[in-house]
Amino acid sequence: MEGSSVNLTCSSDANAAADYTWFKDNQPLLWEPSQPSSSEANPVAKYTWSEVPTDHSLGHSVQGQQLSFHPIQSSDSGQYLCTAKNDLGTETSYPFSIDVKYGPKHTFVIPSPPGEIMEGGSVTLSCSSDANPAANYTWFKDNQPLPWEPRRPYTLDPVSSKDRGTYRCHAENQYGYLGSNSVFIDVLSQREPIEEQDDVPCGFAGALVESDQTEQVLYSAINLKIPEAVPE
């Protein structure tokens, strides 16, 4: 499990002294020993270690033929082996796999497509988390749990106004749990277009001032012609 201490030891029966090299995923790992090397080889063995990125070196140390992780990190997962070499030949160890278990990290919700969603369209919500073993997810809408499947993305199709709200997920395995960010899904309503009708006068809003020209003002406001007077 991540955070624990792990030691790997490379041993070989050699005379003359063997040089040891560690490999991770077929790449050499070369560290300078923090203490003088020690071995039962005769003469005393020499060790060759390779260099690792600086963000890992603080968690690793070497004493003699032993490679130590203090503490081990998720990025240390991989296959390790060592080689022993002297002037008479080279021997390679069997590979040893390290699978570091850890709780969820970097949990977040990804909407696709992002942004506002038109009513009747679709949107897929995915919960992403770095975890080993893979996490199960619990979904929430407006802080209420949703009965969605624990590992698959969820698609709202078609989207309706009732889907509007704030969504988040919760990632969990046997080593821990972690909540995600919150994503607001805004659903835009589709309104029926208003058809223009030539025979319907436009509306009039406002106060009508009574005067001798009231009839003329009213007809002018609604864009109609004043009817001609019928001859008596």
C-alpha positions in Angstrom: 0.0 0.0 0.0 1.2 3.5 -0.7 3.0 5.1 2.2 4.5 1.8 3.5 8.2 0.8 3.4 9.5 -1.7 0.9 13.0 -3.2 0.5 14.4 -5.1 -2.5 17.7 -7.0 -2.2 19.9 -8.2 -5.0 22.2 -11.0 -4.2 24.7 -13.0 -6.2 27.4 -15.6 -5.6 30.4 -14.2 -7.5 34.2 -14.3 -7.4 35.6 -11.8 -8.5 33.5 -9.0 -7.2 30.2 -8.3 -9.1 28.8 -5.0 -10.0 25.0 -4.7 -9.5 22.6 -2.7 -11.6 18.8 -2.3 -10.9 16.2 -1.9 -13.6 12.6 -0.8 -13.5 10.5 -1.7 -16.5 13.7 -2.4 -18.4 15.2 1.0 -17.7 18.3 1.3 -15.5 18.0 2.9 -12.1 21.2 4.3 -10.9 21.6 5.7 -7.4 24.7 6.7 -5.6 24.8 4.6 -2.4 24.0 6.7 0.7 26.4 4.4 2.7 29.4 2.3 1.8 28.5 -0.9 0.0 28.7 -4.2 1.7 28.7 -7.7 0.4 29.9 -11.3 1.1 31.6 -11.4 -2.3 35.3 -12.0 -2.4 36.8 -9.5 -3.2 34.3 -6.9 -2.1 31.6 -6.2 -4.7 31.2 -2.9 -6.4 27.7 -1.5 -7.1 26.4 0.6 -10.0 23.0 2.4 -9.4 21.3 4.7 -11.8 19.7 8.1 -11.4 16.0 8.7 -11.0 14.0 11.9 -11.2 14.5 14.2 -8.3 10.8 14.0 -7.2 11.4 10.3 -6.5 14.9 10.3 -5.1 13.9 11.4 -1.6 11.7 8.3 -1.2 14.5 5.9 -2.2 17.7 4.8 -0.6 20.4 2.3 -1.2 22.5 0.4 1.3 24.7 -2.2 -0.3 22.7 -4.5 -2.5 19.4 -3.3 -1.0 17.0 -0.9 -2.8 14.6 0.7 -0.3 11.4 2.8 -0.7 10.6 5.1 2.3 7.7 5.5 1.7 6.7 3.8 -1.5 4.6 5.8 -4.0 2.0 4.9 -6.6 4.5 5.9 -9.3 6.9 3.1 -8.0 4.6 0.4 -9.4 6.4 -1.7 -12.1 8.7 -4.6 -12.7 12.1 -4.6 -11.1 15.2 -6.8 -11.7 18.9 -6.6 -11.1 22.0 -7.7 -12.9 25.3 -8.9 -11.4 28.3 -8.5 -13.6 32.0 -9.2 -13.2 34.9 -9.9 -15.6 33.7 -13.5 -16.0 30.1 -12.9 -17.0 26.7 -11.4 -16.3 23.7 -12.8 -14.5 20.2 -11.3 -14.5 17.6 -11.9 -11.7 14.0 -12.9 -12.3 11.7 -9.8 -12.5 9.8 -8.9 -9.4 6.5 -6.9 -9.8 5.4 -4.2 -7.4 1.8 -3.1 -7.5 1.2 -0.2 -5.2 -2.3 0.1 -3.9 -3.8 3.4 -3.0 -7.1 5.3 -2.4 -8.7 7.7 -4.9 -6.8 10.8 -6.0 -7.7 13.7 -8.3 -11.4 13.0 -8.5 -13.5 15.2 -10.7 -16.6 15.4 -12.9 -16.3 15.9 -16.7 -19.4 17.0 -18.6 -19.5 16.5 -22.4 -20.4 18.8 -24.0 -19.6 21.5 -21.4 -21.7 24.6 -20.8 -25.4 25.2 -21.2 -27.5 22.4 -22.6 -30.6 22.9 -24.8 -33.7 21.1 -23.7 -34.1 18.0 -25.8 -30.3 17.7 -26.3 -27.9 15.3 -24.5 -25.0 15.5 -22.1 -22.7 12.8 -20.7 -21.3 13.1 -17.2 -18.1 11.1 -16.4 -16.4 10.7 -13.0 -12.6 10.4 -13.2 -10.3 9.3 -10.4 -6.8 7.9 -10.1 -7.1 4.8 -7.8 -5.7 1.3 -7.4 -7.8 -0.8 -7.5 -10.4 1.1 -9.6 -12.9 3.1 -7.6 -16.6 2.8 -7.5 -18.6 6.0 -7.9 -21.6 7.4 -6.2 -23.4 10.2 -8.0 -25.2 13.1 -6.4 -27.6 15.8 -7.8 -28.2 18.7 -5.5 -26.7 16.6 -2.6 -29.2 13.8 -3.2 -27.8 10.4 -4.2 -28.7 9.1 -7.7 -29.3 5.4 -8.6 -26.6 5.4 -11.3 -24.2 2.5 -12.1 -21.0 2.8 -10.0 -18.4 2.9 -12.8 -19.9 3.9 -16.1 -20.4 7.4 -17.4 -24.0 8.5 -17.4 -25.8 10.2 -20.3 -28.9 12.4 -19.9 -30.7 12.0 -23.2 -33.0 13.8 -23.9 -32.3 16.5 -21.4 -35.3 18.1 -19.8 -35.8 21.0 -17.4 -35.9 18.6 -14.4 -32.3 17.7 -15.1 -31.1 21.2 -14.2 -29.0 21.1 -11.1 -25.6 20.6 -9.5 -23.9 17.2 -10.0 -20.9 15.7 -8.2 -19.5 12.2 -7.7 -17.8 10.3 -4.8 -15.0 7.8 -5.5 -14.2 5.0 -3.1 -12.2 1.8 -2.9 -11.0 -0.2 0.1 -8.1 2.2 0.7 -10.0 5.4 0.8 -12.5 7.8 -0.7 -12.6 11.3 -2.2 -15.3 13.6 -3.4 -15.2 15.5 -6.7 -15.8 19.1 -7.8 -19.4 20.2 -8.5 -20.7 20.8 -12.0 -23.8 22.9 -12.7 -26.0 21.7 -15.6 -28.0 24.6 -16.9 -30.9 23.5 -19.2 -32.2 26.1 -21.6 -35.9 25.8 -22.6 -37.0 25.7 -26.2 -39.8 28.2 -26.8 -42.2 27.9 -29.7 -41.7 30.8 -32.2 -44.5 33.4 -32.3 -46.0 33.6 -35.7 -46.6 37.0 -37.1 -50.2 37.7 -38.2 -50.9 40.6 -40.5 -54.5 41.0 -39.5 -53.8 41.2 -35.8 -53.0 44.8 -34.6 -50.0 45.2 -32.4 -50.7 45.9 -28.7 -50.7 49.3 -27.0 -49.3 49.8 -23.5 -49.4 53.1 -21.6 -51.8 55.7 -20.3 -54.3 57.2 -22.6 -54.9 60.9 -22.1 -58.5 61.9 -22.6 -58.9 64.8 -25.0 -60.9 65.9 -27.9 -58.5 63.8 -30.0 -58.8 60.6 -28.0 -60.1 58.6 -30.9 -57.3 59.8 -33.2 -54.6 59.0 -30.6 -55.9 55.5 -30.0 -56.0 54.6 -33.6 -52.6 56.0 -34.3 -51.1 54.0 -31.3 -52.3 50.7 -32.7 -51.4 51.6 -36.3 -54.8 51.5 -37.8 -56.6 53.9 -40.1 -59.4 55.9 -38.7 -62.6 54.7 -40.2 -64.3 57.2 -42.5 -67.4 58.7 -41.2 -70.6 57.1 -42.6 -72.6 59.9 -44.4 -75.9 60.5 -42.7 
